[in-house]
């Protein structure tokens, strides 16, 4: 399998929290990556690339005279400089990082279906950003859990805005579009012939007959120079439709946009 969690050894809970205006404490994580670690970066690039196109499909899908790298950079990946490509890159990177956080550090099943069927590379995928599932047994249980995360990124330098508030506000919309998000994930799992994954998603389409716990999440992924604690502390959950079931996280790291571009380049060149 292409999936790896090695890069998450660089994700550290700082022990710091941001007390926002409505009283909640939001934990702050640091992503202290090391691009000099060639092995981990290479494994991470493969992991990242396979979200967009399975390695065993690239040769089949690419035009005959096009290299694998050009196919990925020109057709599959968001563009490095052509707008809105850079912002799409930042958003996809942040979503995949939060998906890894939920899958590998909190034991959720997270379908990897959000990017490989995009027709236009410089557009965001529709629907909820990250879906995570926990199923106690094969039979439905009220202890089963669905988490829906809204992820916002601000990876440009010196651009402090309340990205956490934007994530909270957009999270309020996730309950209304849940049925569509579940259906979309299930359809793409069918395309991948992942019938076990389809079965898990199917269980969470049965909330009326077999209730389960629903949680929400709001994540802000920020480059250090754009992470202003005072600005983030102004965030409020007052208007969130399920504020008592909302968890939040801030992830910060140094010069993240440079990391994003280098990761995409490596993912293409090592295909």
BELGI-V553020 format. One record per residue. SS is DSSP state (A for helix, B for strand, O for the rest). PHI is phi in whole degrees, -180 to 180 (999 if undefined). NEAR is the number of other C-alpha atoms within 10 Angstrom. Layout:
# BELGI-V553020
ss/phi/near
SS/PHI/NEAR
SS/PHI/NEAR
This chain:
# BELGI-V553020
ss/phi/near
O/999/5
O/-80/14
O/-77/16
O/-145/16
O/-117/15
A/-57/13
A/-67/20
A/-75/18
A/-66/11
A/-88/14
B/-97/17
B/-123/14
B/-75/14
B/-73/12
B/83/9
B/-82/12
B/-133/17
B/-109/19
B/-84/17
O/-86/20
O/-65/14
O/-95/12
O/101/12
O/-77/17
B/-101/16
B/-105/20
B/-70/17
B/-114/20
B/-109/20
B/-112/21
B/-102/23
O/-96/15
O/-76/18
O/-136/12
O/-68/13
O/-76/8
O/-82/10
A/-61/10
A/-65/11
A/-65/19
A/-63/20
A/-66/17
A/-64/18
A/-65/22
A/-62/25
A/-64/23
A/-55/20
A/-65/23
A/-59/25
A/-72/22
A/-68/19
A/-95/20
O/-164/17
O/-61/16
A/-56/16
A/-78/10
A/-107/10
A/-61/18
A/-61/15
A/-74/9
A/-85/11
O/-72/17
O/-58/12
O/-57/9
O/-97/7
O/-99/11
O/-73/16
A/-61/20
A/-62/19
A/-65/15
A/-59/18
A/-68/25
A/-74/19
A/-99/13
A/-120/16
A/-96/23
O/-85/27
O/-58/25
O/-73/21
O/-68/19
O/-123/10
O/-74/10
O/-65/12
O/-91/15
A/-49/18
A/-59/20
A/-71/23
A/-67/21
A/-57/25
A/-60/23
A/-65/20
A/-63/25
A/-56/22
A/-64/25
A/-63/23
A/-67/20
A/-64/20
A/-69/22
A/-60/23
A/-65/22
A/-57/16
A/-71/20
A/-72/18
A/-94/16
A/-102/11
O/-128/11
O/60/13
O/-88/20
B/-83/20
O/-119/20
O/-61/21
O/-101/19
O/-130/18
O/-85/24
O/-118/20
O/-78/18
O/-113/15
O/-68/16
O/-85/11
O/-110/12
O/-67/23
O/-95/21
O/-128/15
O/-77/19
O/-71/17
O/-85/12
O/95/19
O/-63/22
O/-67/23
B/-139/23
B/-112/26
B/-129/20
B/-130/22
B/-128/20
O/-122/19
O/-68/12
O/-141/9
O/-66/9
O/-81/9
O/-59/18
O/-137/15
O/-68/12
O/-88/13
O/-61/19
B/-138/18
B/-117/20
B/-122/20
B/-122/23
B/-107/28
B/-103/27
B/-123/31
B/-125/25
B/-120/26
B/-138/27
O/-104/30
O/-75/19
O/-78/16
O/53/13
O/-136/15
O/-78/20
O/-134/15
O/-86/20
A/-64/24
A/-63/30
A/-62/22
A/-62/18
A/-65/21
A/-62/30
A/-63/20
A/-72/17
A/-62/25
O/-62/21
O/-86/15
O/-67/21
O/-64/16
O/-68/9
O/-105/12
A/-62/16
A/-58/13
A/-68/14
A/-66/21
A/-64/18
A/-64/15
A/-63/17
A/-63/21
A/-66/22
A/-61/14
A/-72/19
A/-64/20
A/-64/14
A/-58/12
O/-84/13
O/60/11
O/-95/13
A/-74/13
A/-65/11
A/-63/18
A/-59/20
A/-64/13
A/-65/18
A/-62/23
A/-58/13
A/-59/19
O/-88/23
O/-94/15
O/-119/12
O/-69/13
O/-71/8
O/-79/8
O/-136/14
O/-60/17
O/-145/20
B/-81/15
B/-118/17
B/-122/18
B/-124/24
B/-142/22
B/-133/25
B/-123/26
B/-116/28
B/-110/31
B/-135/32
B/-73/24
A/-53/22
A/-71/18
A/-106/23
O/-99/25
O/-104/15
A/-61/15
A/-62/13
A/-67/16
A/-63/22
O/-66/21
O/-79/15
O/-62/23
O/-137/18
O/-102/19
O/-55/12
O/-93/10
O/-71/17
O/-68/17
O/-138/15
A/-64/17
A/-75/10
A/-110/13
B/-104/21
B/-110/19
B/-136/20
B/-153/20
B/-117/24
B/-119/24
B/-126/25
B/-165/22
O/-79/18
O/44/16
A/-69/24
A/-67/21
A/-64/11
A/-61/18
A/-59/19
A/-63/18
A/-67/15
A/-68/21
A/-63/22
A/-63/17
A/-64/19
A/-59/24
A/-74/22
A/-72/15
O/-98/12
O/-66/18
